[in-house]
């Protein structure tokens, strides 16, 4: 999308348009990135550092799509 990454941004699969909002773990994330490895059914949540991303790891969570 050209928007700089920051808190509240996620990458989502191609079936969701940019600016789709998701509620994940009581936080709102907006899809503004794709990422080649992100497929439908998965989100890549922004983290401030690579270390925090590795510490968070992968989770299976309930996600609410806000339309």
mmCIF file of the C-alpha atoms, coordinates in Angstrom:
data_MODEL
# 
_entry.id   MODEL 
# 
loop_
_atom_site.group_PDB 
_atom_site.id 
_atom_site.type_symbol 
_atom_site.label_atom_id 
_atom_site.label_alt_id 
_atom_site.label_comp_id 
_atom_site.label_asym_id 
_atom_site.label_entity_id 
_atom_site.label_seq_id 
_atom_site.pdbx_PDB_ins_code 
_atom_site.Cartn_x 
_atom_site.Cartn_y 
_atom_site.Cartn_z 
_atom_site.occupancy 
_atom_site.B_iso_or_equiv 
_atom_site.pdbx_formal_charge 
_atom_site.auth_seq_id 
_atom_site.auth_comp_id 
_atom_site.auth_asym_id 
_atom_site.auth_atom_id 
_atom_site.pdbx_PDB_model_num 
ATOM 1  C CA . UNK A 1 1  ? 0.000   0.000   0.000  1.00 0.00 ? 1  UNK A CA 1 
ATOM 2  C CA . UNK A 1 2  ? 3.002   2.289   0.410  1.00 0.00 ? 2  UNK A CA 1 
ATOM 3  C CA . UNK A 1 3  ? 2.174   3.064   4.065  1.00 0.00 ? 3  UNK A CA 1 
ATOM 4  C CA . UNK A 1 4  ? 5.123   2.802   6.463  1.00 0.00 ? 4  UNK A CA 1 
ATOM 5  C CA . UNK A 1 5  ? 4.771   -0.056  8.937  1.00 0.00 ? 5  UNK A CA 1 
ATOM 6  C CA . UNK A 1 6  ? 3.763   0.910   12.451 1.00 0.00 ? 6  UNK A CA 1 
ATOM 7  C CA . UNK A 1 7  ? 1.646   -0.383  15.335 1.00 0.00 ? 7  UNK A CA 1 
ATOM 8  C CA . UNK A 1 8  ? -1.757  -1.576  14.228 1.00 0.00 ? 8  UNK A CA 1 
ATOM 9  C CA . UNK A 1 9  ? -0.733  -2.656  10.721 1.00 0.00 ? 9  UNK A CA 1 
ATOM 10 C CA . UNK A 1 10 ? -0.834  -6.211  9.448  1.00 0.00 ? 10 UNK A CA 1 
ATOM 11 C CA . UNK A 1 11 ? -0.244  -8.110  6.243  1.00 0.00 ? 11 UNK A CA 1 
ATOM 12 C CA . UNK A 1 12 ? -3.170  -10.198 5.047  1.00 0.00 ? 12 UNK A CA 1 
ATOM 13 C CA . UNK A 1 13 ? -4.018  -12.608 2.273  1.00 0.00 ? 13 UNK A CA 1 
ATOM 14 C CA . UNK A 1 14 ? -5.212  -11.448 -1.142 1.00 0.00 ? 14 UNK A CA 1 
ATOM 15 C CA . UNK A 1 15 ? -8.902  -12.080 -0.451 1.00 0.00 ? 15 UNK A CA 1 
ATOM 16 C CA . UNK A 1 16 ? -9.027  -9.071  1.896  1.00 0.00 ? 16 UNK A CA 1 
ATOM 17 C CA . UNK A 1 17 ? -8.685  -5.589  0.413  1.00 0.00 ? 17 UNK A CA 1 
ATOM 18 C CA . UNK A 1 18 ? -6.359  -3.010  1.912  1.00 0.00 ? 18 UNK A CA 1 
ATOM 19 C CA . UNK A 1 19 ? -7.944  -1.119  4.824  1.00 0.00 ? 19 UNK A CA 1 
ATOM 20 C CA . UNK A 1 20 ? -9.784  -4.220  6.074  1.00 0.00 ? 20 UNK A CA 1 
ATOM 21 C CA . UNK A 1 21 ? -9.720  -4.115  9.879  1.00 0.00 ? 21 UNK A CA 1 
ATOM 22 C CA . UNK A 1 22 ? -9.218  -7.149  12.098 1.00 0.00 ? 22 UNK A CA 1 
ATOM 23 C CA . UNK A 1 23 ? -9.629  -7.492  15.854 1.00 0.00 ? 23 UNK A CA 1 
ATOM 24 C CA . UNK A 1 24 ? -6.922  -9.792  17.203 1.00 0.00 ? 24 UNK A CA 1 
ATOM 25 C CA . UNK A 1 25 ? -6.393  -10.377 20.906 1.00 0.00 ? 25 UNK A CA 1 
ATOM 26 C CA . UNK A 1 26 ? -8.473  -7.235  21.724 1.00 0.00 ? 26 UNK A CA 1 
ATOM 27 C CA . UNK A 1 27 ? -6.337  -5.038  19.423 1.00 0.00 ? 27 UNK A CA 1 
ATOM 28 C CA . UNK A 1 28 ? -7.281  -3.611  16.037 1.00 0.00 ? 28 UNK A CA 1 
ATOM 29 C CA . UNK A 1 29 ? -5.013  -4.211  13.046 1.00 0.00 ? 29 UNK A CA 1 
ATOM 30 C CA . UNK A 1 30 ? -5.547  -2.821  9.538  1.00 0.00 ? 30 UNK A CA 1 
ATOM 31 C CA . UNK A 1 31 ? -4.432  -4.674  6.428  1.00 0.00 ? 31 UNK A CA 1 
ATOM 32 C CA . UNK A 1 32 ? -1.985  -2.432  4.589  1.00 0.00 ? 32 UNK A CA 1 
ATOM 33 C CA . UNK A 1 33 ? 0.540   -5.014  3.391  1.00 0.00 ? 33 UNK A CA 1 
ATOM 34 C CA . UNK A 1 34 ? 0.551   -8.300  1.500  1.00 0.00 ? 34 UNK A CA 1 
ATOM 35 C CA . UNK A 1 35 ? 3.821   -10.173 1.887  1.00 0.00 ? 35 UNK A CA 1 
ATOM 36 C CA . UNK A 1 36 ? 4.564   -13.005 -0.509 1.00 0.00 ? 36 UNK A CA 1 
ATOM 37 C CA . UNK A 1 37 ? 4.173   -15.749 2.088  1.00 0.00 ? 37 UNK A CA 1 
ATOM 38 C CA . UNK A 1 38 ? 0.897   -14.480 3.582  1.00 0.00 ? 38 UNK A CA 1 
ATOM 39 C CA . UNK A 1 39 ? -1.980  -16.578 2.305  1.00 0.00 ? 39 UNK A CA 1 
ATOM 40 C CA . UNK A 1 40 ? -5.691  -16.485 3.053  1.00 0.00 ? 40 UNK A CA 1 
ATOM 41 C CA . UNK A 1 41 ? -6.446  -17.512 6.609  1.00 0.00 ? 41 UNK A CA 1 
ATOM 42 C CA . UNK A 1 42 ? -3.241  -15.949 7.983  1.00 0.00 ? 42 UNK A CA 1 
ATOM 43 C CA . UNK A 1 43 ? -2.217  -12.512 9.222  1.00 0.00 ? 43 UNK A CA 1 
ATOM 44 C CA . UNK A 1 44 ? 1.248   -11.145 9.816  1.00 0.00 ? 44 UNK A CA 1 
ATOM 45 C CA . UNK A 1 45 ? 1.021   -8.671  12.699 1.00 0.00 ? 45 UNK A CA 1 
ATOM 46 C CA . UNK A 1 46 ? 3.444   -5.758  13.014 1.00 0.00 ? 46 UNK A CA 1 
ATOM 47 C CA . UNK A 1 47 ? 5.923   -6.055  15.892 1.00 0.00 ? 47 UNK A CA 1 
ATOM 48 C CA . UNK A 1 48 ? 8.358   -3.322  16.981 1.00 0.00 ? 48 UNK A CA 1 
ATOM 49 C CA . UNK A 1 49 ? 11.435  -5.554  16.791 1.00 0.00 ? 49 UNK A CA 1 
ATOM 50 C CA . UNK A 1 50 ? 12.461  -8.834  15.233 1.00 0.00 ? 50 UNK A CA 1 
ATOM 51 C CA . UNK A 1 51 ? 13.189  -10.190 18.722 1.00 0.00 ? 51 UNK A CA 1 
ATOM 52 C CA . UNK A 1 52 ? 9.603   -9.460  19.811 1.00 0.00 ? 52 UNK A CA 1 
ATOM 53 C CA . UNK A 1 53 ? 8.277   -11.138 16.686 1.00 0.00 ? 53 UNK A CA 1 
ATOM 54 C CA . UNK A 1 54 ? 10.298  -14.286 17.420 1.00 0.00 ? 54 UNK A CA 1 
ATOM 55 C CA . UNK A 1 55 ? 9.190   -14.208 21.065 1.00 0.00 ? 55 UNK A CA 1 
ATOM 56 C CA . UNK A 1 56 ? 5.520   -13.875 20.002 1.00 0.00 ? 56 UNK A CA 1 
ATOM 57 C CA . UNK A 1 57 ? 5.933   -16.700 17.488 1.00 0.00 ? 57 UNK A CA 1 
ATOM 58 C CA . UNK A 1 58 ? 2.932   -18.229 15.776 1.00 0.00 ? 58 UNK A CA 1 
ATOM 59 C CA . UNK A 1 59 ? -0.480  -18.365 17.380 1.00 0.00 ? 59 UNK A CA 1 
ATOM 60 C CA . UNK A 1 60 ? -3.865  -19.708 16.467 1.00 0.00 ? 60 UNK A CA 1 
ATOM 61 C CA . UNK A 1 61 ? -6.252  -16.997 17.567 1.00 0.00 ? 61 UNK A CA 1 
ATOM 62 C CA . UNK A 1 62 ? -9.837  -15.973 16.986 1.00 0.00 ? 62 UNK A CA 1 
ATOM 63 C CA . UNK A 1 63 ? -9.930  -13.046 14.581 1.00 0.00 ? 63 UNK A CA 1 
ATOM 64 C CA . UNK A 1 64 ? -12.912 -10.792 13.959 1.00 0.00 ? 64 UNK A CA 1 
ATOM 65 C CA . UNK A 1 65 ? -13.081 -9.141  10.541 1.00 0.00 ? 65 UNK A CA 1 
ATOM 66 C CA . UNK A 1 66 ? -14.554 -5.630  10.766 1.00 0.00 ? 66 UNK A CA 1 
ATOM 67 C CA . UNK A 1 67 ? -16.431 -4.714  7.594  1.00 0.00 ? 67 UNK A CA 1 
# 
